[in-house]
Amino acid sequence: MFGREFPIEAEVVQLQSFSGHADADEILRWMSAGPAPEMTYLTHGEPVTADTLRFRVEHELGRSVRVPEHLESVYLDRPR
């Protein structure tokens, strides 16, 4: 990242059957199949589109979700 290497402290998985360009209905269906995380951060797409998806995730799935601001840093704690 920015020319520096960082250790990955997570499992990295490539989903073969999930389109990187899925529509919102597909994304909601996929998200609803698993357990809800403490917070979901939407970081892809144009701001208006991301905010529309944020609203749907919040209201249709009842999940905590945010679209971070441009250049905002979000610090994630390690699981205890």
N, C-alpha and C positions, 0 to 999 in steps of 0.2 A: 504494500500500500504506500503510495507516494515514494517509491524507491526503497522502502524498508521492508524487512521480513518480520512477521509476527507469528508466534506459535498459535496454532488453531486449537482452542480448548472446547471443541464441539465436534459432533459427528457431522460430516459433510456427506450428503446423499444426493445423487442425481436421479430424479424421477423420470423414468423413460415414458410413462404413459400419460404424463400431464403436460399439456401445451404451455409454453412460456407466454403464449398470447391467448390464454383462456378468457372467456367472457366472464362478467361478474357472476352470472348464475352458476357457472362451473366452479368458480373460486369459492362461492358460498357453500355449494354442495360439498366440495372437498374439505373446507374448514369445519363444516358441521359433523363430519364423520369422525373427528378426533376430539380429544379433550381440549378444553379451553385453556390457553395460556393465561398467565396473570395479566399480560398486556400484549396486544398485537400492534406492531408498527408497520404502516403501509409506506413503502419507500420507493415505489415504482410508478411511473406515469405522470401525466400532467397534474398540477395541483387541483384543478376543478374535478377531474376524473377521480383522482385519489380520494378527495373529500366526499364525493358521491358514494364511492365504495365504502369509505369509513362509516357513513351514515347507515348504509344497508347492513354492514357487519354489526354495528351497534344495536340497531333496531330489530333486525330479523334474527340475529343469533344471540343477542343480549350480552355481547362481549365488550370488554374494555379495549378500545382501539384508538390510535392516534396517527396523524400524518405529521411527522416532524417538519419543522420549518426549514427552509433552505439554510444549509451550513450549521444547523443545530446538532449538537453532540448529545447522544443518548448513552449513558453508562449503565451497563447491565451487571448486576451482582451475580456472583457465582451461587449456584444452589447450595444450601447449607445442609 
